[in-house]
Amino acid sequence: MSGYAEYRWTARVADSWGHFAPEILSVSIVAAIIVGLRPPPGALALTVPLALIAVVITSWLLMRRHDRRLCEQCVAAMPLNASEKATRYQRRFWVAHTGAEPRFLVPYLAVLVGSNFAPGTWGRIVWAIVQCTMVYLIMSHVTHRRFQPWCPWCSSGGGGSEHEDDITPPPLPDKDRELV
C-alpha cells in the first residue's frame, strides 16, 4: 500500500485516463460529430475543436500506453466464462484484424477523410455515419485486446495454434559406444 503513495499523482491520472481512454475517445467522436453538425458560436468555434483534438490525441496515446501493460482493473473485470463470451464477439475480432490490414485500412481512411468534403445536408449525414464507424472500430479493438487469447484469428494464424506440430525429436545417439 505504501508503494501506491509513492506513485506520482500524474502517473495515477495517466493510468486512469488510459484505462478509460476508449470511452473517452468514443465520447470525443460523438462530440466532434455534434460540433460538426452544430458549430458553436464566436470564439468557441475555434477553441472547442482544438480542445477535442487535444483530448483525442492524449486519449489515443494513453490508451496505447495502457495496452502495453497489465492493468488490475482490466483483470478484475475479466469474466470467469471468458471463452464463452468470446464466441459472441467473432465480428469484433474480425473487424480488429481486418482494420489492421493496409488493403482495408487505406480505403477506410480515404472514405473517413473524404466524407468531410461531402456537400449539403445529405453529405453531413453521410459524414456523421462514417465518423460513427470509428466508435465501433475502437470498441472492437478493446474487445480484441481483452479476449485475445480466445480470438480465432490470433490462435490459428498469428499468435500460436490450438494443435501441436508433429515434430519428432532427433534420434538419440547409441549408448553402447563411449564418445571421447
Residue, then its C-alpha position, 0 to 999 in steps of 0.5 A: m500500500s505504501g508503494y501506491a503513495e509513492y506513485r506520482w499523482t500524474a502517473r495515477v491520472a495517466d493510468s486512469w485516463g488510459h484505462f478509460a481512454p476508449e470511452i473517452l475517445s468514443v465520447s470525443i467522436v460523438a462530440a466532434i460529430i455534434v460540433g460538426l453538425r452544430p458549430p458553436p458560436g464566436a470564439l468557441a468555434l475555434t477553441v472547442p475543436l482544438a480542445l477535442i483534438a487535444v483530448v483525442i490525441t492524449s486519449w489515443l496515446l494513453m490508451r496505447r500506453h495502457d495496452r502495453r501493460l497489465c492493468e488490475q482493473c482490466v483483470a478484475a473485470m475479466p469474466l470467469n466464462a471468458s471463452e464463452k463470451a468470446t464466441r459472441y464477439q467473432r465480428r469484433f475480432w474480425v473487424a480488429h484484424t481486418g482494420a489492421e490490414p493496409r488493403f482495408l485500412v487505406p480505403y477506410l481512411a480515404v472514405l473517413v477523410g473524404s466524407n468531410f468534403a461531402p456537400g449539403t445536408w445529405g453529405r453531413i449525414v453521410w459524414a456523421i455515419v462514417q465518423c460513427t464507424m470509428v466508435y465501433l472500430i475502437m470498441s472492437h479493438v478493446t474487445h480484441r485486446r481483452f479476449q485475445p487469447w480466445c480470438p480465432w484469428c490470433s490462435s490459428g494464424g498469428g499468435g500460436s495454434e490450438h494443435e501441436d506440430d508433429i515434430t519428432p525429436p532427433p534420434l538419440p545417439d547409441k549408448d553402447r559406444e563411449l564418445v571421447 
